[in-house]
Amino acid sequence: MKSKITALVRLLGSGHEYQKNNNLKMNKKIYITLSLILLLTASFGQNSTTSKADKLFESYQYVAAIEEYQKLAESKNANEYVFTQLAQSYYNVFDSENATKWFAKATAKGKADPETYYHYAQTLKVLGKYQEANKKMDIFAKLMPNDVRAKEHLANPNYIPSLATNSKLFDVAETNIKNKGQSDFGAILTNDNILYFTSTRNSSNKTDKWNNQPYLDIYQSTRDANGKFSEPTQLRELNTPFHDGPLTISADGNTIFFARDGLSEGQYDKSKKSNIKVGQQGIYRATRVEGSWKNIEALPFNSTNYSATNPSLSTDGKTLYFASNMPGGLGGSDIWKVTVDGNNYGKPQNLGATVNTPDKENFPFITEDNTLYFATTGRQGFGGFDVYKVNLNGSESSQNIGRPLNSEKDDFSFSFNKNLNIGYFSTNRNGFDAIFSATPLCKAEAIVLVTNSNTKMPLANVSVSILDLKGNSIATEKTNAEGKVSYPIECAIGYRLQVAAQNFETATSAVNAVKSGETTVEVALVPSSVIITDTEVILKSIYFEYDKSNITAQGANELDKLVKVMEENPTMVIFVKSHTDSKGKGSYNLKLSEQRAQSTVQYLLSKGITKDRISGKGYGNTEPKIKCTLCTEEEDTQNRRSEFVIVKK
C-alpha cells in the first residue's frame, strides 16, 4: 500500500491503540487520526458479511480493513456501503488516489451521506482536480445547506484563482534536516537557536505494533549562523517507549508542555469488541532543573475519552492553546485554550467559529502579538491541511496563508520565531512529512510624490507605473490631489518608476531597497515643449530656410517630439497645415507652403508613422493667425507657422 504522511499530522490527538502480537502493516501516521475522525457511514449496509472488516474499521485498523473491504468490493457482496467504507479507509490513511476511486463508486447512485461527498471533494482537491471537487461540494451543500462549509462554498465556489493571487507572505525552502522518508513535524525554534521537533526517526528496537514503525519521539537540533542544523538528537528525558510530542516551550526556556500517549502513563480504555487498549493523547508539563527536564506532570483536563495534543504557550505563559476532540467542540477536532496560573489551570474554552469548523482544526501556534496560526481541512484551501492565521485581538475572519507555504498536499504545524525572523512548518508535498523553513517577506510602502519642476507644486492625475528591475510593469496608478501615489513593495528588492503626464516630459526614477516601513520618492516633471490640447499638438515653430522647403535640424528636433507623441498615442491621426506670412505673391506662398507641408509629412513617414495617420496641406497666407496690412516682423513670425491638427485621438 502506498505510504502517505506520518501519524501525527492528520490527527487530532492520537487515540492510539495497542494490541499484543498485532503485526498490522498500518500507515505510520494513523494513530493521530484515531479518535478525531468522523466515521459517518451508513449503518444500513452492515451485515454478517462485513462484520470482520467493520470491526477492523471501528478499531482504527484501516490497513487491515482495506484488505477485507477490498475482497468484499470485488465479490457478489459489493454494494454502496462496502464502497463507502473502503473509500473512508483510504481517506483515513491519506491515500487520495485510491480514496477517490472508491468514493466515485460509493456515490454513483447518488445515495451517499453528506460527509462522504465532502471527503470525496477533499480528496479531489489534494489531486488538484478543483472543478470535479466543486461538483461534489455542490451536492454536499444541497444536502447540508446550513453547514458553514456549504455556505462558504456557495458564496465563493471558484475561490482557487483568488486564493492563488493572495499576496505572498513567505519564501519557503527545505531544511537540511534530512529524514530519509520518516516523518518530521512540530518544529519550534527557541531564541537560543535550539529546534525541537517530533519524528519517527527513532532507531531503537522498540516499534509500534500497528505498523512496525518506530514510535514518535522528541528531537532537538542546533541552528548555526547560516540557518543550517546539526544532526538531531533525542530529548531522552521526555521520550518514552510510546509516542511523545509535539511540544511548546516557555519564553524563559524553563517550562515545556508536550503531548504524550496515554499508554505511557497507563491511561487507556479497553475495547470489549477487539480486546484493544485505546490510549488518548494528553498534555504534560516538565520543568528544567540543573539542565535536565524533570517534574513531569499530567494536566488536569487529560482524559481517556478524548485527546488533547499539539500545545502552544503564549509569550506571557498565561494561556495554553491546544487541539482536542473533547465534548463541546464544533467538529472532528477543534482549537481550544486554557488559562495557566502557576500549577493551576482554568476550564478549557473552545475558540469558536472564527477558528473552528465542523471538520478538523489542529496544530495551533500563538505569536507575541496574539496571532494564531493553525491547520485546517474545514475551510476553502488548496487541498489537504492548509495553514491559516487569525488575529485574536480583532474581529476579522481567518485568512489562508496562501502559496507557496500552502499546496495541494498537507501543510501544517507552522511556528514562528519573531526575534530570529524565521518560521518552520511541515509538509508532505514531496511524499513524506518534512520540515521546511518559512522566511517572511518584508513589506514596505513606496510613496511617490510628483511635482512640477518649475513651480515645485504637486501634480494630480499623473500616471505612475512601478516596474521590476527587468522592466516588467507591476502596476499603474494615478496621483491624487496631493500629487501622491503609493505602492506596497518588498523590502530587499529594488524597483523602477515611470512617470508620465500630458504636457510634461516622461521621467523615470529608482526605488532603492529598504529595510522596512516606508520610503518616499519625489519625481519632478519637466514641462514639455509639446502641448497637447483637444484639437492640436503644439510644437515650437518649425523653421525653414528662406525660400526653401527642406527640413532643418531645428525643425527635425521638433518633429521628433511629434513622432514620440504619436507613438505614445497609437490611434492618433494628424493633419499638417503649413502657413506663410503675407509677403510675396499669394500663388507663390501657396506653392511654397504645400511643399513645406509635404516635406513635414515625408519626414514623419520616414520615422515610421504610417500613411493612414499623417497627411498635410499648404495654405499659403490664406489663413493668417494675425490679420494685418503692414505687418510687423513679430506678426509675420507668428503667421509663418505649421499647425498639427488632431483628426482623431
C-alpha positions as CSV (number, residue, x, y, z in Angstrom):
1,M,0.0,0.0,0.0
2,K,1.1,3.5,-0.8
3,S,2.5,5.2,2.3
4,K,1.3,8.7,2.8
5,I,2.2,11.2,5.5
6,T,3.0,10.4,9.1
7,A,1.0,9.7,12.1
8,L,0.7,13.0,13.9
9,V,-0.2,15.2,11.0
10,R,-3.8,14.4,10.2
11,L,-4.6,13.5,13.7
12,L,-6.1,15.4,16.2
13,G,-4.8,13.6,19.1
14,S,-3.7,10.2,18.8
15,G,-6.3,7.9,20.3
16,H,-3.6,5.3,20.0
17,E,-4.5,1.7,20.3
18,Y,-2.2,-1.2,21.3
19,Q,-2.7,-4.9,21.0
20,K,-0.2,-7.6,21.8
21,N,1.1,-9.6,18.9
22,N,-0.6,-7.3,16.4
23,N,1.6,-7.3,13.4
24,L,-0.5,-5.0,11.2
25,K,1.2,-3.1,8.4
26,M,-0.5,0.1,9.1
27,N,0.3,3.6,7.8
28,K,2.6,5.2,10.3
29,K,0.5,8.3,10.7
30,I,-2.8,6.7,11.5
31,Y,-2.6,6.8,15.3
32,I,-3.1,10.5,15.2
33,T,-6.4,10.4,13.5
34,L,-7.9,7.6,15.5
35,S,-10.1,9.5,17.9
36,L,-10.6,12.5,15.7
37,I,-12.1,11.1,12.5
38,L,-15.9,11.4,12.0
39,L,-16.9,7.9,10.9
40,L,-20.0,8.9,9.2
41,T,-21.1,5.9,7.2
42,A,-24.5,4.4,6.5
43,S,-25.2,1.7,9.1
44,F,-27.9,0.1,6.9
45,G,-25.2,-1.6,4.9
46,Q,-23.7,-3.5,7.8
47,N,-24.3,-7.3,7.9
48,S,-22.6,-10.5,8.8
49,T,-20.5,-10.4,5.6
50,T,-19.0,-7.1,6.6
51,S,-18.6,-7.9,10.3
52,K,-14.8,-8.7,10.1
53,A,-14.0,-5.6,8.1
54,D,-16.3,-3.4,10.2
55,K,-14.5,-4.5,13.4
56,L,-11.2,-3.6,11.9
57,F,-12.5,-0.2,10.8
58,E,-14.2,0.6,14.1
59,S,-10.9,-0.2,15.9
60,Y,-9.0,2.1,13.5
61,Q,-7.1,-0.8,11.9
62,Y,-7.6,0.8,8.5
63,V,-4.9,-1.0,6.6
64,A,-6.3,-4.4,7.6
65,A,-9.8,-3.1,7.0
66,I,-8.9,-2.1,3.4
67,E,-7.8,-5.7,2.7
68,E,-11.1,-7.0,3.9
69,Y,-13.3,-4.4,2.2
70,Q,-11.3,-4.9,-1.0
71,K,-12.3,-8.6,-1.0
72,L,-15.9,-7.7,-0.5
73,A,-15.8,-4.9,-3.2
74,E,-14.7,-7.5,-5.7
75,S,-17.3,-10.1,-4.7
76,K,-21.0,-10.5,-5.1
77,N,-21.4,-8.8,-1.8
78,A,-20.2,-5.4,-3.2
79,N,-22.6,-2.5,-2.5
80,E,-22.5,1.2,-1.7
81,Y,-21.8,0.5,2.0
82,V,-18.7,-1.5,1.2
83,F,-17.5,1.1,-1.4
84,T,-18.0,3.9,1.2
85,Q,-16.2,2.0,4.0
86,L,-13.3,1.2,1.6
87,A,-13.2,4.8,0.4
88,Q,-13.2,6.1,4.0
89,S,-10.5,3.7,5.0
90,Y,-8.3,5.0,2.2
91,Y,-9.2,8.6,3.2
92,N,-8.2,7.9,6.8
93,V,-4.7,6.8,5.7
94,F,-4.5,9.7,3.3
95,D,-4.3,7.7,0.1
96,S,-6.3,10.2,-2.0
97,E,-5.9,8.4,-5.3
98,N,-7.5,5.1,-4.1
99,A,-10.0,7.0,-1.9
100,T,-11.2,9.0,-5.0
101,K,-11.7,5.7,-6.9
102,W,-13.9,4.2,-4.3
103,F,-15.7,7.4,-3.4
104,A,-16.8,7.5,-7.1
105,K,-18.3,4.1,-6.8
106,A,-19.9,4.9,-3.4
107,T,-21.7,8.0,-4.8
108,A,-22.5,6.5,-8.3
109,K,-26.2,6.1,-7.4
110,G,-26.5,9.4,-5.5
111,K,-27.4,7.8,-2.2
112,A,-24.3,8.6,-0.1
113,D,-24.4,10.7,3.1
114,P,-23.2,14.3,3.1
115,E,-19.8,13.7,4.7
116,T,-19.0,11.2,2.0
117,Y,-19.4,13.9,-0.6
118,Y,-17.3,16.3,1.5
119,H,-14.5,13.8,1.9
120,Y,-14.7,13.0,-1.8
121,A,-14.3,16.7,-2.6
122,Q,-11.3,16.9,-0.3
123,T,-9.5,14.0,-2.0
124,L,-10.1,15.6,-5.4
125,K,-8.6,18.8,-4.2
126,V,-5.5,17.0,-3.0
127,L,-5.2,15.7,-6.5
128,G,-5.6,19.2,-7.9
129,K,-9.0,18.4,-9.5
130,Y,-10.8,21.5,-8.3
131,Q,-13.6,21.6,-10.9
132,E,-14.6,18.0,-10.0
133,A,-14.3,18.8,-6.3
134,N,-16.7,21.7,-6.8
135,K,-19.3,19.4,-8.2
136,K,-19.2,17.2,-5.1
137,M,-19.3,20.3,-2.9
138,D,-22.4,21.4,-4.8
139,I,-24.1,18.1,-3.8
140,F,-22.8,18.4,-0.2
141,A,-24.2,22.0,0.0
142,K,-27.6,20.8,-1.3
143,L,-27.7,18.1,1.4
144,M,-26.4,20.3,4.2
145,P,-27.4,23.9,3.3
146,N,-26.9,25.2,6.9
147,D,-23.4,23.8,7.3
148,V,-20.8,26.5,7.4
149,R,-18.7,24.7,4.9
150,A,-21.7,24.6,2.5
151,K,-22.3,28.3,3.0
152,E,-18.7,29.1,2.3
153,H,-18.7,27.0,-0.9
154,L,-21.9,28.6,-2.2
155,A,-20.7,32.1,-1.5
156,N,-17.5,31.5,-3.5
157,P,-17.3,28.2,-5.3
158,N,-14.4,29.2,-7.6
159,Y,-12.2,30.5,-5.0
160,I,-8.9,29.0,-6.1
161,P,-7.9,31.8,-8.6
162,S,-8.4,34.5,-6.0
163,L,-6.7,32.4,-3.3
164,A,-3.7,31.8,-5.6
165,T,-3.3,35.6,-6.2
166,N,-3.2,36.5,-2.5
167,S,-0.1,38.5,-1.6
168,K,2.8,36.2,-1.0
169,L,3.7,36.3,2.7
170,F,6.7,33.8,2.9
171,D,9.5,32.3,1.0
172,V,9.8,28.6,1.7
173,A,12.7,26.2,1.5
174,E,13.7,22.7,2.5
175,T,15.9,22.5,5.6
176,N,18.9,20.3,5.8
177,I,17.2,18.1,8.4
178,K,17.1,15.0,6.2
179,N,14.5,12.5,7.3
180,K,15.0,9.7,4.7
181,G,11.3,9.0,4.4
182,Q,10.5,9.3,8.1
183,S,8.1,11.8,9.4
184,D,9.3,15.1,11.0
185,F,6.9,17.8,12.2
186,G,6.0,20.1,15.2
187,A,9.2,22.1,14.8
188,I,9.7,25.1,17.2
189,L,12.8,27.3,17.3
190,T,13.9,28.9,20.6
191,N,15.7,32.2,20.9
192,D,19.0,30.3,21.6
193,N,18.6,28.6,18.2
194,I,17.5,25.2,19.5
195,L,15.0,23.5,17.2
196,Y,12.7,21.0,18.9
197,F,10.6,18.7,16.7
198,T,8.8,15.3,16.7
199,S,9.9,12.4,14.5
200,T,9.7,8.7,13.7
201,R,13.4,8.6,13.1
202,N,13.8,6.5,16.4
203,S,16.3,3.8,15.6
204,S,15.6,1.6,18.7
205,N,14.4,-1.9,18.5
206,K,11.1,-0.9,20.1
207,T,8.5,-0.4,17.4
208,D,4.8,0.3,17.2
209,K,2.9,-3.0,16.7
210,W,0.4,-1.1,14.5
211,N,2.9,-0.7,11.6
212,N,6.3,-2.0,12.7
213,Q,7.5,1.6,12.6
214,P,9.4,3.4,15.4
215,Y,7.3,5.4,17.9
216,L,7.3,9.2,17.7
217,D,10.0,10.8,19.8
218,I,11.1,14.4,20.6
219,Y,14.3,15.5,19.0
220,Q,16.5,18.7,19.1
221,S,19.0,20.3,16.8
222,T,21.1,23.4,16.9
223,R,20.8,26.1,14.2
224,D,24.0,27.8,13.1
225,A,24.5,31.4,11.7
226,N,23.8,30.2,8.2
227,G,20.5,28.6,9.1
228,K,21.8,25.0,8.9
229,F,21.0,22.4,11.6
230,S,23.2,20.0,13.4
231,E,22.5,16.2,13.4
232,P,19.3,15.8,15.5
233,T,19.5,14.1,18.9
234,Q,16.8,12.6,21.1
235,L,15.5,14.5,24.1
236,R,15.8,11.4,26.2
237,E,14.4,12.9,29.4
238,L,10.9,13.3,27.8
239,N,10.8,10.3,25.5
240,T,9.1,7.0,26.5
241,P,8.6,3.6,24.8
242,F,5.4,5.1,23.2
243,H,4.6,8.3,21.3
244,D,5.9,11.6,22.6
245,G,5.5,15.2,21.2
246,P,5.0,17.7,19.8
247,L,5.9,20.4,22.4
248,T,5.9,24.1,23.3
249,I,8.4,25.9,25.5
250,S,8.1,29.0,27.7
251,A,9.7,32.3,26.8
252,D,12.4,31.8,29.6
253,G,13.1,28.3,28.3
254,N,12.4,26.6,31.7
255,T,9.0,25.0,31.1
256,I,7.8,22.6,28.5
257,F,4.3,21.4,27.7
258,F,4.2,18.4,25.4
259,A,1.9,15.7,24.1
260,R,2.2,12.1,25.2
261,D,0.5,8.8,24.5
262,G,-1.7,7.8,27.4
263,L,-0.4,4.2,27.2
264,S,2.9,5.6,28.6
265,E,1.1,6.6,31.8
266,G,-1.1,3.6,32.0
267,Q,-4.1,5.7,30.9
268,Y,-6.3,3.9,28.5
269,D,-9.7,2.2,27.9
270,K,-10.0,-1.3,26.7
271,S,-12.3,-2.2,23.8
272,K,-14.7,-5.0,24.6
273,K,-15.1,-5.9,20.9
274,S,-11.5,-6.3,19.9
275,N,-9.6,-6.5,23.3
276,I,-7.6,-3.5,22.2
277,K,-6.2,-0.9,24.6
278,V,-7.1,2.6,23.5
279,G,-4.9,5.4,24.8
280,Q,-5.6,9.0,24.1
281,Q,-3.1,11.8,23.7
282,G,-2.7,14.1,26.7
283,I,-0.7,17.2,27.5
284,Y,2.1,17.1,30.1
285,R,4.3,19.7,31.8
286,A,8.0,19.5,32.6
287,T,10.4,22.0,34.1
288,R,14.2,22.4,33.6
289,V,16.2,21.5,36.7
290,E,20.0,21.8,36.5
291,G,19.9,21.4,32.7
292,S,17.5,18.5,32.6
293,W,13.8,18.2,32.2
294,K,12.1,16.9,35.3
295,N,8.9,17.1,37.4
296,I,6.7,15.7,34.6
297,E,3.0,16.2,35.4
298,A,-0.2,15.5,33.5
299,L,-2.6,18.4,33.0
300,P,-5.9,18.0,34.9
301,F,-8.1,18.0,31.8
302,N,-6.5,15.0,30.2
303,S,-8.9,12.1,29.7
304,T,-9.2,8.6,28.4
305,N,-12.3,9.6,26.5
306,Y,-10.7,12.2,24.2
307,S,-7.4,13.5,23.1
308,A,-5.6,16.8,23.9
309,T,-2.4,17.5,21.9
310,N,-0.2,19.9,20.0
311,P,0.2,22.6,22.7
312,S,1.3,26.2,22.1
313,L,2.0,28.5,25.1
314,S,1.5,32.3,24.9
315,T,4.6,34.5,25.4
316,D,3.4,35.6,28.8
317,G,2.9,32.0,29.8
318,K,-0.7,32.6,30.9
319,T,-2.6,30.9,28.1
320,L,-2.1,27.4,26.6
321,Y,-3.6,26.7,23.2
322,F,-4.1,23.1,22.1
323,A,-6.1,20.8,19.8
324,S,-8.7,18.4,21.1
325,N,-11.8,16.4,20.2
326,M,-13.2,16.9,23.7
327,P,-17.0,17.3,24.1
328,G,-18.4,20.8,23.2
329,G,-16.5,21.2,20.0
330,L,-17.7,22.2,16.6
331,G,-16.4,19.2,14.6
332,G,-13.8,16.4,14.4
333,S,-11.1,18.3,16.3
334,D,-11.0,21.9,17.4
335,I,-8.6,24.5,18.8
336,W,-9.1,25.2,22.5
337,K,-7.4,27.4,25.1
338,V,-6.9,27.2,28.9
339,T,-5.6,29.7,31.4
340,V,-2.4,28.9,33.2
341,D,-1.6,30.3,36.7
342,G,1.5,28.5,38.0
343,N,0.3,25.0,38.6
344,N,-3.4,25.9,38.4
345,Y,-5.4,25.6,35.2
346,G,-8.8,27.1,34.2
347,K,-11.6,25.4,32.3
348,P,-10.8,24.7,28.6
349,Q,-12.6,27.1,26.2
350,N,-13.4,26.4,22.6
351,L,-12.2,29.2,20.3
352,G,-15.5,29.1,18.4
353,A,-16.4,29.5,14.7
354,T,-13.9,32.2,14.0
355,V,-11.3,29.4,14.1
356,N,-13.1,26.1,14.2
357,T,-15.3,24.3,11.7
358,P,-17.3,21.0,11.5
359,D,-14.2,19.4,10.2
360,K,-10.6,19.2,11.6
361,E,-8.5,22.0,13.1
362,N,-5.1,21.2,14.5
363,F,-1.6,22.4,15.2
364,P,-2.2,25.8,16.9
365,F,0.7,28.3,17.3
366,I,0.2,31.6,19.1
367,T,2.6,34.6,18.4
368,E,3.6,37.5,20.6
369,D,1.0,39.8,19.0
370,N,-1.8,37.3,19.6
371,T,-2.0,36.0,16.1
372,L,-3.0,32.4,16.0
373,Y,-1.7,30.1,13.2
374,F,-3.4,26.7,12.8
375,A,-4.0,24.0,10.2
376,T,-7.5,23.0,9.0
377,T,-9.3,20.9,6.4
378,G,-12.6,22.6,7.1
379,R,-12.0,25.9,5.1
380,Q,-11.5,26.7,1.5
381,G,-8.0,25.7,0.7
382,F,-5.7,24.3,-1.9
383,G,-6.1,20.7,-0.6
384,G,-5.5,18.6,2.5
385,F,-4.4,20.6,5.5
386,D,-3.8,24.3,4.9
387,V,-2.2,26.8,7.3
388,Y,-4.5,29.7,8.3
389,K,-4.0,32.7,10.6
390,V,-6.3,34.9,12.6
391,N,-5.6,37.9,14.9
392,L,-7.4,37.0,18.2
393,N,-7.4,40.7,19.2
394,G,-9.6,41.7,16.2
395,S,-12.8,40.6,14.6
396,E,-11.6,39.7,11.1
397,S,-12.0,36.2,9.8
398,S,-9.3,33.6,9.4
399,Q,-7.0,34.0,6.4
400,N,-5.4,31.4,4.3
401,I,-1.6,32.0,4.3
402,G,-1.5,31.2,0.6
403,R,1.2,29.9,-1.7
404,P,4.0,28.8,-1.6
405,L,3.6,27.8,2.1
406,N,0.3,26.0,1.3
407,S,0.0,23.5,-1.5
408,E,-2.4,20.8,-2.8
409,K,-0.9,18.4,-0.2
410,D,-0.9,18.7,3.6
411,D,0.8,21.8,5.1
412,F,0.7,22.1,8.8
413,S,2.5,22.6,12.1
414,F,3.6,26.2,11.5
415,S,5.6,28.1,14.1
416,F,7.4,31.4,14.0
417,N,10.3,33.0,16.0
418,K,9.9,36.8,15.8
419,N,13.3,37.6,17.3
420,L,15.1,35.4,14.7
421,N,12.6,36.3,12.0
422,I,12.1,32.7,10.8
423,G,9.3,30.2,10.8
424,Y,9.1,26.5,10.3
425,F,6.3,24.2,9.1
426,S,5.9,20.7,7.8
427,T,4.5,19.5,4.5
428,N,4.2,16.2,2.6
429,R,4.4,17.8,-0.8
430,N,7.5,15.6,-1.5
431,G,5.7,12.4,-0.4
432,F,6.5,12.4,3.4
433,D,6.3,14.9,6.2
434,A,9.4,17.1,6.2
435,I,10.4,20.3,7.9
436,F,10.6,23.4,5.7
437,S,11.6,27.0,6.6
438,A,9.4,30.0,6.1
439,T,11.1,33.3,5.7
440,P,8.6,36.3,5.9
441,L,8.7,38.7,3.0
442,C,9.5,42.2,4.4
443,K,6.7,44.5,3.4
444,A,7.2,48.2,3.0
445,E,5.5,51.1,1.2
446,A,6.9,53.3,-1.6
447,I,5.2,56.8,-1.6
448,V,5.7,58.6,-4.8
449,L,5.4,62.4,-4.9
450,V,5.1,64.0,-8.3
451,T,5.8,67.8,-8.7
452,N,6.2,70.4,-11.4
453,S,10.0,71.1,-11.7
454,N,9.3,74.8,-12.4
455,T,6.7,75.6,-9.9
456,K,7.5,72.9,-7.3
457,M,3.7,72.3,-7.0
458,P,2.3,68.8,-6.8
459,L,0.7,67.3,-9.9
460,A,-2.5,65.4,-9.8
461,N,-3.8,62.7,-12.1
462,V,-0.3,61.8,-13.2
463,S,0.3,58.2,-14.4
464,V,2.9,56.4,-12.2
465,S,4.0,52.9,-13.1
466,I,6.1,50.7,-10.9
467,L,8.3,48.2,-12.6
468,D,10.7,45.4,-11.5
469,L,14.3,45.7,-12.3
470,K,13.8,43.7,-15.6
471,G,11.4,46.4,-16.8
472,N,8.2,44.4,-16.3
473,S,5.3,46.5,-15.3
474,I,3.7,45.6,-11.9
475,A,1.0,48.2,-11.5
476,T,0.0,51.7,-12.7
477,E,-1.9,54.2,-10.7
478,K,-2.8,57.9,-10.9
479,T,-1.6,60.5,-8.3
480,N,-4.2,62.1,-6.0
481,A,-4.9,65.8,-5.4
482,E,-1.7,66.0,-3.3
483,G,0.4,64.5,-6.2
484,K,0.9,61.3,-4.4
485,V,0.5,57.6,-5.1
486,S,1.7,54.6,-3.0
487,Y,2.7,51.0,-3.7
488,P,3.4,48.1,-1.4
489,I,6.9,46.8,-2.0
490,E,9.2,44.0,-0.8
491,C,12.0,45.4,1.3
492,A,15.1,43.8,-0.2
493,I,14.1,44.4,-3.8
494,G,14.7,47.4,-5.9
495,Y,12.1,48.9,-8.3
496,R,11.9,51.5,-11.1
497,L,9.2,54.2,-11.6
498,Q,8.0,55.5,-14.9
499,V,6.0,58.8,-14.6
500,A,4.1,60.3,-17.4
501,A,1.8,63.3,-17.7
502,Q,0.3,65.2,-20.6
503,N,2.5,68.3,-21.5
504,F,5.4,67.1,-19.3
505,E,8.5,65.1,-20.2
506,T,8.2,61.5,-19.2
507,A,10.6,60.7,-16.3
508,T,12.0,57.6,-14.6
509,S,13.3,57.1,-11.1
510,A,14.7,54.3,-8.9
511,V,13.1,52.9,-5.7
512,N,16.0,51.5,-3.8
513,A,15.8,48.6,-1.4
514,V,14.7,49.4,2.1
515,K,14.8,47.6,5.4
516,S,11.2,48.2,6.5
517,G,8.5,50.9,6.8
518,E,8.1,53.4,4.0
519,T,10.2,55.3,1.6
520,T,9.3,58.5,-0.3
521,V,10.5,59.1,-3.8
522,E,10.0,62.6,-5.3
523,V,9.8,62.9,-9.1
524,A,9.9,66.4,-10.6
525,L,8.5,66.5,-14.1
526,V,9.9,69.0,-16.6
527,P,7.2,70.8,-18.6
528,S,7.2,69.6,-22.2
529,S,7.8,71.9,-25.2
530,V,5.0,69.9,-26.7
531,I,1.5,70.9,-25.7
532,I,-1.5,68.6,-26.4
533,T,-4.9,70.1,-26.5
534,D,-8.2,68.6,-27.5
535,T,-7.7,69.8,-31.1
536,E,-4.0,70.0,-31.8
537,V,-0.4,69.2,-30.9
538,I,1.5,72.4,-30.4
539,L,5.3,72.4,-31.1
540,K,7.8,75.2,-31.2
541,S,7.9,76.9,-34.6
542,I,9.2,74.8,-37.4
543,Y,11.7,77.0,-39.2
544,F,12.6,76.6,-42.8
545,E,15.4,78.4,-44.7
546,Y,14.4,81.3,-46.8
547,D,12.6,80.2,-50.0
548,K,13.2,76.6,-49.2
549,S,11.1,73.6,-48.1
550,N,13.6,71.1,-46.7
551,I,13.5,70.2,-43.0
552,T,16.2,71.9,-40.9
553,A,18.0,70.4,-37.9
554,Q,15.8,72.6,-35.6
555,G,12.7,71.5,-37.4
556,A,13.7,67.8,-37.2
557,N,14.2,68.2,-33.5
558,E,10.6,69.5,-33.0
559,L,9.1,66.9,-35.4
560,D,10.8,64.1,-33.4
561,K,8.7,65.3,-30.5
562,L,5.6,64.8,-32.6
563,V,6.7,61.3,-33.5
564,K,7.0,60.5,-29.9
565,V,3.5,61.8,-29.1
566,M,2.1,59.7,-32.0
567,E,4.0,56.6,-30.8
568,E,2.5,57.1,-27.3
569,N,-0.9,57.5,-28.8
570,P,-1.1,54.8,-31.5
571,T,-4.7,55.8,-32.6
572,M,-3.9,59.5,-33.1
573,V,-4.3,60.9,-36.7
574,I,-2.6,64.2,-37.6
575,F,-3.3,66.7,-40.3
576,V,-0.4,69.2,-41.0
577,K,-1.4,72.7,-42.0
578,S,1.5,74.8,-43.3
579,H,1.2,78.6,-43.5
580,T,3.3,81.6,-44.7
581,D,3.3,85.3,-44.0
582,S,1.7,87.8,-46.3
583,K,4.8,88.9,-48.1
584,G,5.1,87.8,-51.7
585,K,2.5,86.7,-54.2
586,G,-0.3,84.5,-53.0
587,S,0.3,81.8,-55.6
588,Y,3.9,81.5,-54.7
589,N,3.2,81.3,-51.0
590,L,0.6,78.7,-51.6
591,K,3.0,76.5,-53.6
592,L,5.8,77.0,-51.0
593,S,3.6,76.1,-48.1
594,E,2.4,73.0,-49.9
595,Q,6.0,71.9,-50.4
596,R,6.8,72.5,-46.7
597,A,3.6,70.6,-45.6
598,Q,4.6,67.6,-47.8
599,S,8.2,67.8,-46.5
600,T,6.9,67.6,-43.0
601,V,4.7,64.6,-43.9
602,Q,7.6,62.8,-45.6
603,Y,9.8,63.3,-42.5
604,L,7.1,61.8,-40.2
605,L,6.7,58.8,-42.6
606,S,10.5,58.3,-42.6
607,K,10.2,57.9,-38.8
608,G,7.7,55.1,-39.0
609,I,4.4,56.9,-38.9
610,T,2.0,55.1,-41.3
611,K,0.3,56.9,-44.2
612,D,-3.1,56.5,-42.7
613,R,-2.1,58.6,-39.7
614,I,-0.5,61.6,-41.3
615,S,-1.4,64.0,-44.2
616,G,-0.9,67.7,-44.9
617,K,-1.7,70.7,-47.0
618,G,-0.3,74.1,-47.6
619,Y,-2.5,77.2,-47.1
620,G,-0.1,80.0,-48.1
621,N,-1.2,83.2,-46.5
622,T,-4.9,82.4,-46.8
623,E,-5.4,81.7,-43.0
624,P,-3.3,84.2,-41.1
625,K,-3.1,83.9,-37.4
626,I,-2.9,87.7,-37.1
627,K,-4.6,89.7,-39.7
628,C,-2.6,92.8,-40.6
629,T,-1.9,95.1,-43.5
630,L,1.5,96.4,-42.7
631,C,2.6,93.5,-40.6
632,T,5.5,93.8,-38.1
633,E,8.3,91.3,-38.0
634,E,6.7,89.8,-34.9
635,E,3.3,89.4,-36.6
636,D,4.9,87.9,-39.7
637,T,6.7,85.4,-37.5
638,Q,3.5,84.3,-35.9
639,N,1.8,83.9,-39.2
640,R,4.7,81.7,-40.6
641,R,3.7,78.6,-38.8
642,S,2.9,74.9,-39.0
643,E,-0.2,73.5,-37.2
644,F,-0.7,69.9,-36.3
645,V,-4.4,69.3,-36.1
646,I,-5.7,66.2,-34.3
647,V,-8.1,64.5,-36.6
648,K,-8.5,61.5,-34.3
649,K,-7.2,60.8,-30.8
